[in-house]
Each structure stands twice: as structure tokens, then as C-alpha cells.
Amino acid sequence: MKQCGLIGDPVEHSLSPVMQNAAFRESQVDATYHLWQTDAKDIPSRIESLRDPDVLGANITVPHKQIVLPHCDDLTATARRIGAVNTIVNRSGTLLGDNTDAYGFGATVRGAGVESGRHGTALILGAGGAARAVIVALQQLGFPRILLANRTVERAQRLADELGGGDVLPVDWDSLDEDLPGATMLVNATSLGWHDGEMPLTPSQVARMPRRALVVDLTYRETDLLRAAKVRGIASVDGFDMLVHQGARSFSLWTGLDAPVSVMRRAVQTEQQLRAAR
């Protein structure tokens, strides 16, 4: 039986085993997905173990997405650009580092009806690791103008300098009221929203957005931000589909098969319901 798993710290909360094992069963792949809790000091040995012929590869989660970069034999162009790896593929003992987060985000917004951003302006809240993948995905969608807001504007400036080519512009968080009316997409890439009562923006700020806009929150559930968008009549989507699509892409990289996306989605939905009932 082949093996793969999630490398991170912590990992016990992850929905990936449920999702990937459902995909393996549906596709009749003789493999099992595990949780591999790993301290930073153990990363070299853990990554080296992925060369085993019985290992398909691994997913990488916080806080190791950047730490693993030098331990891969090669990186895809996307992983290089984002500067982080969330998927490692074992190719006959050679480890390829990839990043499926940008793919997952792109698939999510396309599913919400955004096929191209050629005439749009995207506003991203946050300048951490999640924002990096979102920027790359938005560039791939063709957005000519990407605004990056962070409480620490210097961090937004550094990220804009690193990933932008004049299309990524840092903006002052305190002046968001001026930027929201022109935003055709808003992406919350901050941690604000994990708990009820937390919002990166006020409802009155959300109301400043055009009704044709799309609001995306990377949190895996409906947040107060998304509820505020719905009240305004603005289309909204949470991070659930991004989780499924990035996982589906990882599955395909490991197996060479088309991922059973609907099966993976149902498996995660069922697990979320079970956890909520506990």
C-alpha cells in the first residue's frame, strides 16, 4: 500500500485525511493518507523519508511551507514564485515541490463565475502566506490591478515589491473606504473571521462595494464578512472550495488521475457536520 500524508505542526485538526482517503477509495488507488506531526528540527529527516518507493508524496502546512523549499530536488514555477511548497511529489526518489494553493483559489473563483479579471480590481486584506498564493492566482486570472492592505503597510510593500510587476499596489488600511467602491473582488486573507464577531471590515464598509463584486473569505465556513456581503446582495464564497480544489490538484499530482472532486467535497462536508455535532 502506498503512503502519503500531511506534514505540519499542528495537524490534528486537518480535514485532508478524510478528503484524500475518500478520493483513494473512489479511484481504487491502494494508498492511505496520514497525519505526520513534525517539528521544525525534524523536517530534514521527514522530507528525506518521502523518497521511499512506497510514498507518493506529502502535503505541507504551517509552519513548514517555506522551510521545506531547500529540501526539494526541484520546484515548479508556481512554487518558486509563491515562495512556498504545499505539495511534494515523489518521482522515483526525486522530490518535486509544488504549490496548489493558487490553483485552488483560481478554481474557486472561477466556480463563482469569475473567468477573467482583465477589467477588474482586486483588494486583498492581509499580507501573509495566504496572500502570496492569492496574488499569484489573481495575476494568472489577468487582474491588472491588485490592491494589498495590511495593518503593517511595510509588510504589504515588501510583498508587492516581491510579487508585483507594477500590478500589485500596497494601500493604507485606514483609507480602505476610498478603495472599496472600485473593488470588483475582495479577498480576506487574514485570520479575522475564524471566530464569530470578528470582521476585518465593518458592515458599512462592505456596503461601499459594488453589487457586482465578489467577496472571498479564505476561512472554511460562512463568516460575518460573508454574511454582510449577502445582506448587501454581493456574491460571496468561503474557503471550503479552495481546500477541496487544492487537495484535488495534489491528488492528481500524486496519482496521475483526475480527482473525484465531488466525492472529496462530500467527504469534507460530512466530516464538518460530524465535528459540529460533537
C-alpha positions in Angstrom: 0.0 0.0 0.0 1.3 3.5 -0.9 1.5 6.2 1.7 1.2 10.0 1.8 0.4 12.5 4.4 0.3 15.9 5.9 3.4 17.4 7.4 2.9 20.3 9.8 2.6 21.4 13.4 -0.2 21.1 14.4 -2.0 18.7 12.1 -4.7 17.0 14.2 -7.4 19.4 13.1 -6.9 18.8 9.4 -9.7 17.6 7.1 -7.2 16.3 4.5 -7.1 12.7 5.6 -10.9 12.4 5.2 -10.8 14.1 1.8 -7.8 12.2 0.3 -8.7 8.8 1.6 -12.2 9.2 0.1 -10.6 10.0 -3.2 -8.3 7.0 -3.0 -11.3 4.7 -2.3 -13.3 6.2 -5.1 -10.5 5.9 -7.6 -9.4 2.4 -6.4 -5.9 3.6 -5.5 -4.3 1.4 -2.9 -3.0 4.2 -0.7 -3.6 5.8 2.7 -3.2 9.4 3.8 -1.8 10.1 7.3 -1.2 12.9 9.7 2.6 13.4 10.2 3.1 15.8 13.1 6.6 17.2 12.6 8.7 19.7 14.5 10.9 22.1 12.5 14.1 20.3 13.7 12.8 17.0 12.2 11.9 18.4 8.8 15.1 17.2 7.1 14.6 13.6 8.1 10.9 13.7 7.4 11.3 15.1 3.9 14.1 12.5 3.2 11.7 9.7 4.2 9.4 10.8 1.3 11.9 9.2 -1.2 10.7 5.8 -0.1 9.2 3.9 -3.1 6.1 3.3 -1.2 5.5 7.0 -0.6 3.5 9.0 -3.1 4.4 12.4 -1.5 3.0 14.8 1.0 1.1 17.9 1.7 2.9 20.6 3.7 1.1 23.0 6.0 2.0 25.7 8.5 4.6 26.4 9.7 6.7 24.5 7.2 5.7 25.7 3.7 8.9 27.7 3.3 11.2 25.6 5.5 10.9 22.6 3.1 12.0 24.6 0.0 15.7 23.7 0.1 14.9 20.1 0.8 13.2 19.6 -2.5 15.2 18.5 -5.5 13.2 20.7 -7.8 10.4 23.3 -7.7 7.6 24.1 -10.1 7.5 27.7 -11.4 4.4 28.3 -9.3 6.2 27.2 -6.1 9.2 29.3 -6.9 7.0 32.4 -7.5 4.9 31.9 -4.4 8.0 31.1 -2.4 6.3 28.2 -0.6 5.5 24.5 -1.1 2.3 22.8 0.0 2.7 19.6 -2.1 5.7 17.3 -2.6 5.6 14.6 -5.2 7.9 11.6 -5.1 9.1 10.9 -8.7 11.1 7.7 -8.3 13.1 9.2 -5.5 13.3 12.7 -6.8 11.2 15.2 -4.8 9.3 17.9 -6.7 7.9 20.8 -4.7 4.7 22.4 -5.9 2.1 24.7 -4.6 -1.6 24.0 -5.3 -3.0 26.9 -3.3 -3.0 29.3 -6.2 -4.7 26.6 -8.3 -7.3 26.1 -5.6 -8.1 29.8 -5.3 -8.4 30.1 -9.1 -10.7 27.2 -9.3 -12.8 28.6 -6.5 -13.4 32.0 -8.0 -14.0 30.5 -11.5 -16.6 28.4 -9.9 -18.2 31.6 -8.6 -18.3 33.0 -12.1 -15.0 34.9 -12.4 -13.4 33.6 -15.6 -11.2 36.6 -16.1 -10.1 39.6 -14.1 -8.9 41.7 -17.1 -11.1 44.7 -16.3 -11.2 44.3 -12.5 -9.6 45.5 -9.4 -8.9 43.0 -6.6 -8.4 44.1 -3.0 -6.6 41.6 -0.7 -6.8 42.0 3.1 -3.6 40.6 4.7 0.0 40.2 3.5 0.9 36.8 4.9 1.5 33.4 3.4 -2.1 33.0 2.2 -2.0 36.4 0.4 1.1 35.2 -1.6 -0.9 32.4 -3.3 -3.9 34.7 -3.9 -1.7 37.3 -5.6 -0.3 34.7 -8.0 -3.7 33.3 -8.7 -5.1 36.8 -9.4 -2.2 37.5 -11.8 -2.9 34.3 -13.6 -6.6 35.4 -13.9 -5.4 38.6 -15.5 -6.3 41.2 -12.9 -4.4 44.4 -14.0 -4.7 46.0 -10.5 -4.3 44.2 -7.2 -4.5 46.3 -4.0 -2.8 44.9 -0.9 -3.9 46.1 2.5 -2.2 45.2 5.7 -2.1 46.7 9.2 1.6 47.0 8.8 2.0 48.7 5.5 5.7 47.9 5.3 4.9 44.2 5.1 2.4 44.9 2.2 5.1 46.9 0.4 7.6 44.1 0.7 5.2 41.6 -0.7 4.2 43.9 -3.5 7.8 44.5 -4.4 8.5 40.8 -4.4 5.5 39.5 -6.4 4.3 42.6 -8.3 5.3 44.0 -11.6 3.5 47.3 -11.1 0.2 45.5 -10.8 0.3 45.0 -7.0 -0.1 48.1 -5.0 0.0 48.5 -1.2 -2.7 50.6 0.3 -3.3 52.1 3.7 -5.7 50.1 5.8 -7.1 53.3 7.2 -8.1 54.5 3.7 -10.0 51.4 2.6 -13.2 53.4 2.4 -11.7 55.1 -0.6 -10.7 51.8 -2.3 -13.8 49.6 -1.7 -16.1 51.3 -4.2 -13.8 50.3 -7.1 -13.1 46.8 -6.0 -14.6 44.0 -8.1 -13.2 41.4 -5.8 -12.4 41.4 -2.1 -10.3 38.6 -0.5 -9.9 38.2 3.2 -6.5 36.6 3.7 -6.3 37.5 7.4 -7.2 35.3 10.4 -10.1 37.6 11.3 -13.2 35.6 10.8 -12.2 32.3 12.4 -14.4 33.3 15.3 -17.9 34.8 15.3 -17.9 38.5 16.0 -14.6 39.0 14.2 -14.6 41.0 10.9 -11.8 42.6 9.0 -14.2 45.2 7.8 -17.4 46.7 9.2 -20.8 46.0 7.5 -20.9 49.7 6.4 -17.6 49.3 4.7 -18.8 46.1 2.9 -21.8 48.2 1.8 -19.5 50.5 -0.1 -18.6 47.8 -2.6 -20.4 47.5 -5.9 -23.1 44.9 -6.1 -21.4 43.1 -9.0 -18.4 42.4 -6.8 -17.3 39.0 -5.3 -16.3 38.7 -1.7 -14.0 35.7 -0.8 -13.1 34.7 2.7 -10.4 32.0 2.9 -11.9 30.7 6.2 -13.6 27.3 5.7 -17.0 28.5 6.7 -19.5 31.3 6.4 -18.1 34.3 8.3 -19.6 37.6 9.5 -17.9 39.2 6.5 -19.7 36.9 4.0 -23.0 37.4 5.8 -22.6 41.2 5.5 -21.9 40.7 1.8 -25.1 38.7 1.4 -27.1 41.3 3.1 -25.8 43.8 0.6 -26.6 41.4 -2.3 -23.0 40.8 -3.1 -21.9 37.4 -4.3 -19.7 35.6 -1.7 -17.7 32.4 -1.3 -15.8 30.9 1.6 -12.5 28.9 1.6 -14.2 25.5 1.6 -13.9 25.0 -2.2 -10.3 26.2 -2.2 -9.5 23.5 0.3 -11.2 20.9 -1.9 -9.6 22.1 -5.2 -6.1 22.4 -3.8 -6.5 18.9 -2.4 -7.8 17.6 -5.7 -4.8 19.0 -7.5 -2.5 17.3 -5.0 -4.3 14.0 -5.6 -3.8 14.3 -9.3 -0.1 15.1 -9.0 0.5 12.0 -6.8 -1.6 9.6 -8.8 -1.8 10.9 -12.4 -5.6 10.6 -12.2 -8.4 13.0 -12.4 -9.6 13.8 -8.9 -13.1 12.8 -7.9 -13.8 16.4 -6.7 -17.5 15.8 -5.8 -16.6 12.8 -3.7 -13.9 14.8 -1.9 -16.3 17.7 -1.3 -19.0 15.4 0.2 -16.4 13.7 2.4 -15.3 17.0 3.9 -18.9 18.3 4.3 -19.8 15.1 6.2 -16.8 15.4 8.5 -17.5 19.1 9.2 -21.1 18.2 10.2 -19.9 15.4 12.5 -17.4 17.7 14.1 -20.0 20.4 14.6 -22.3 17.9 16.3 -19.7 16.8 18.9 
